[in-house]
Amino acid sequence: MRYTNYFSSLVKEQGPPHLNPDQFKRMMNIVFLEGMIAGMEKIKVTEKSQTYQYDILIFKQNQVLTQLTGNLHPNRLIREMYQISNG
């Protein structure tokens, strides 16, 4: 939960980010996807009989996460989001 933890600490230190609606939505989608992936990872550990199905789902969600983040470091990502928001 690389991005979620970074965003969480940022909000604790500085308050809610001032992003335009599209970038705020992007941030929330990133947080959601990371939570969903973490949940599937936990289920995969307990459901040993169908791990391949979870591997496929996790892989697909990681692809979406990569599209949203560009695999940027969380600090660079939030700077990009601020830059897009402020034109």
Buried (B, 14 or more C-beta within 10 A) or exposed (E): EEBBEBBEEBEEEEEEBEBBEEBBEBBEBBBEBBEBBEEBEEBBEEEEEEEEEBEEBBEEBEEBBEEBBEEEEBEEBBEBBBEEBEE
